[in-house]
Amino acid sequence: MTTNALPARSRIVESDDGAILQRIDDDDVALAIWHRPPKEGLADWLDALPAKHLPEGHFVGPAACVPARLATLCDLVELADGPERRALIDDIAGLARLFAARTGGPDVDLRLEALDHDGCWRFHRDHVGYRLNATYRGPGTQWPPLEHAARALRAQRRYRGPLNEMPRFAAGLFKGVARVGAAAVIHRSPPVAGSGHTRLFLCLNEANDDE
């Protein structure tokens, strides 16, 4: 059931302590961001990879099966096994387990995308219950300050106001419209078409969400 339980200026909370994600349970919090340091060498390794070797795919199933499915995705793009590949798989699998624990079910809906286009470029609210995302390569998810959100939603590509950007490797846990209605945080994928950047983007949804 869609509600509007949060105040008009629902809070965004951030910390380098992973416990910050628990704050998503607070009635007035719509987005919790965990600023995570990258594993040593992972950022440089990802940046050096040709885009054709970036793994991507979609998987719905138990969080415990994520490592094996990610290994298959890596094999499909001929991404050689090694410590960095294993670190990437372990990191994504860890977020999948965390997300499953937070949402109370064993299954996750995982999407890993290599994006050289604008993706979800429109400012929008997610029509889900909970969503966790993280960017492993390239610029991260963007959102306007809450006081500018309505203007960004109206203006879309014409919006020239201030923007926040989720740092690389940060994990952002959103409440979507299914839980908080219009109080869900308005955000977008960063426009990268023509920039030469290819993002590696992780999105985790509850397995029963239909978006």
C-alpha positions as MATLAB code, in Angstrom:
seq = 'MTTNALPARSRIVESDDGAILQRIDDDDVALAIWHRPPKEGLADWLDALPAKHLPEGHFVGPAACVPARLATLCDLVELADGPERRALIDDIAGLARLFAARTGGPDVDLRLEALDHDGCWRFHRDHVGYRLNATYRGPGTQWPPLEHAARALRAQRRYRGPLNEMPRFAAGLFKGVARVGAAAVIHRSPPVAGSGHTRLFLCLNEANDDE';
ca = [
       0.000    0.000    0.000;
       1.327    3.407   -0.942;
       1.544    5.869    1.931;
       2.863    9.349    2.506;
       4.208    8.723    5.978;
       7.336   10.833    5.659;
       7.432   14.604    6.039;
       7.836   16.692    2.892;
      11.558   17.051    3.599;
      12.366   13.477    4.507;
      15.955   13.010    5.514;
      18.964   11.603    3.729;
      21.558   10.225    6.138;
      25.183    9.380    5.311;
      28.131    7.792    7.116;
      31.258    5.721    6.544;
      29.867    3.261    9.121;
      27.805    0.467    7.569;
      25.366    0.670   10.475;
      23.961    3.792    8.799;
      21.855    1.552    6.557;
      19.816    0.544    9.606;
      18.562    4.129    9.733;
      16.329    3.350    6.758;
      13.945    1.985    9.402;
      13.523    5.508   10.816;
      10.174    6.975    9.841;
      11.707   10.194    8.528;
      14.598    8.668    6.539;
      14.108    7.982    2.820;
      17.721    7.318    1.782;
      20.664    5.970    3.775;
      24.126    6.111    2.194;
      27.073    4.045    3.341;
      30.342    5.581    2.128;
      32.459    2.488    1.552;
      36.183    2.529    0.832;
      37.094    0.481   -2.252;
      39.015   -2.707   -1.815;
      42.678   -2.169   -2.577;
      43.400   -2.163   -6.296;
      39.785   -2.681   -7.344;
      39.126    0.825   -8.678;
      42.283    0.933  -10.805;
      41.602   -2.556  -12.142;
      38.022   -1.696  -13.100;
      39.078    1.565  -14.752;
      41.644   -0.265  -16.875;
      39.194   -2.890  -18.150;
      37.926   -2.558  -21.723;
      34.171   -2.014  -21.567;
      33.544   -5.287  -23.402;
      34.902   -7.170  -20.380;
      32.571   -5.548  -17.839;
      30.103   -8.159  -16.561;
      26.400   -7.455  -16.785;
      23.181   -9.373  -16.364;
      20.016   -9.920  -14.355;
      19.378  -12.513  -11.666;
      16.434  -13.247   -9.360;
      17.063  -15.812   -6.663;
      18.724  -16.557   -3.344;
      21.423  -14.150   -2.222;
      23.553  -17.198   -1.457;
      23.667  -18.001   -5.189;
      24.935  -14.572   -6.249;
      28.675  -15.471   -6.301;
      28.143  -18.355   -8.714;
      25.883  -16.314  -10.981;
      28.336  -13.416  -11.051;
      31.165  -15.782  -11.907;
      29.113  -16.969  -14.880;
      28.534  -13.374  -16.012;
      32.275  -12.740  -15.797;
      32.987  -15.846  -17.849;
      30.517  -14.728  -20.522;
      32.520  -11.544  -21.162;
      35.862  -13.378  -20.889;
      36.875  -11.566  -17.724;
      39.800  -13.626  -16.504;
      39.776  -15.039  -13.002;
      42.086  -13.356  -10.520;
      42.116  -11.547   -7.177;
      40.386   -8.421   -8.496;
      37.592  -10.375  -10.174;
      37.080  -12.333   -6.968;
      37.095   -9.099   -4.939;
      34.389   -7.637   -7.191;
      32.246  -10.755   -6.889;
      32.715  -10.896   -3.120;
      31.809   -7.231   -2.742;
      28.611   -7.477   -4.782;
      27.649  -10.711   -3.044;
      28.154   -9.033    0.321;
      25.768   -6.233   -0.627;
      23.240   -8.802   -1.848;
      23.373  -10.633    1.489;
      23.054   -7.356    3.372;
      20.081   -6.301    1.257;
      18.339   -9.647    1.732;
      18.842   -9.376    5.480;
      17.437   -5.831    5.541;
      14.366   -6.707    3.474;
      13.601   -9.942    5.283;
      13.689  -12.429    2.430;
      16.293  -14.868    1.093;
      15.842  -13.820   -2.546;
      17.050  -10.699   -4.318;
      16.455   -9.166   -7.728;
      19.964   -8.220   -8.889;
      20.803   -6.195  -11.974;
      24.396   -5.424  -12.971;
      24.753   -3.065  -15.932;
      27.591   -1.718  -18.051;
      26.209    1.621  -19.258;
      27.680    3.898  -21.914;
      24.331    5.649  -22.415;
      22.163    7.775  -20.158;
      20.227    4.934  -18.524;
      17.408    6.224  -16.293;
      18.267    9.821  -17.123;
      14.915   11.271  -16.064;
      14.485   12.521  -12.515;
      12.127   10.017  -10.929;
      11.041    8.173   -7.819;
      11.518    4.416   -7.687;
       8.241    2.480   -7.717;
       9.559   -0.238   -5.432;
       9.636   -0.990   -1.715;
      13.373   -0.874   -1.087;
      16.228   -0.484   -3.561;
      19.977   -0.543   -3.020;
      22.373    0.713   -5.637;
      26.108    1.158   -5.982;
      28.348    2.341   -8.807;
      31.615    0.462   -9.308;
      32.884    2.458  -12.265;
      32.015    5.921  -13.554;
      29.813    8.601  -11.985;
      27.187    7.667   -9.406;
      23.468    8.252   -8.966;
      22.497   11.928   -8.760;
      19.799   13.686   -6.767;
      18.874   17.340   -6.254;
      18.757   18.834   -2.762;
      15.312   18.148   -1.347;
      14.279   21.796   -1.670;
      15.024   21.640   -5.431;
      13.432   18.231   -6.085;
      10.080   19.452   -7.399;
      11.811   21.831   -9.829;
      14.105   19.057  -11.087;
      11.130   16.758  -11.620;
       9.392   19.407  -13.733;
      12.417   20.605  -15.678;
      14.135   17.252  -16.315;
      16.986   17.893  -18.833;
      16.467   21.638  -18.481;
      17.292   21.500  -14.759;
      20.447   23.472  -13.990;
      20.218   23.604  -10.203;
      22.495   21.949   -7.637;
      22.994   18.191   -7.667;
      24.410   15.670   -5.246;
      26.204   12.589   -6.560;
      26.640    9.292   -4.793;
      30.357    8.532   -4.444;
      31.887    5.580   -6.202;
      31.447    2.312   -4.267;
      28.948    3.930   -1.863;
      25.846    1.851   -1.136;
      22.599    3.811   -1.207;
      19.510    2.211    0.338;
      16.315    3.904   -0.864;
      12.727    3.689    0.277;
      10.552    3.686   -2.826;
       7.046    4.831   -3.646;
       5.558    1.513   -2.529;
       6.616    2.351    1.034;
       6.550    6.136    1.292;
       4.694    7.500   -1.719;
       5.691   10.983   -2.843;
       8.259   11.226   -0.033;
      10.596    8.891   -1.965;
      13.813   10.641   -3.016;
      13.860   12.031   -6.568;
      17.033   11.004   -8.404;
      18.455   10.007  -11.795;
      21.265    8.151  -13.489;
      24.062   10.528  -14.500;
      24.052   11.379  -18.209;
      27.134    9.763  -19.781;
      26.205    9.403  -23.460;
      29.037   10.707  -25.622;
      31.351   11.194  -22.646;
      33.482    8.114  -23.254;
      32.576    6.783  -19.796;
      31.141    3.322  -19.240;
      29.567    2.887  -15.834;
      29.336   -0.388  -13.937;
      26.141   -0.097  -11.926;
      24.570   -2.459   -9.395;
      20.863   -2.353   -8.533;
      19.225   -4.603   -5.929;
      15.445   -4.853   -5.547;
      13.200   -7.041   -3.471;
      12.427  -10.171   -5.454;
       8.681   -9.518   -5.398;
       8.902   -5.990   -6.803;
       7.575   -5.642  -10.340;
       9.299   -2.484  -11.625;
];
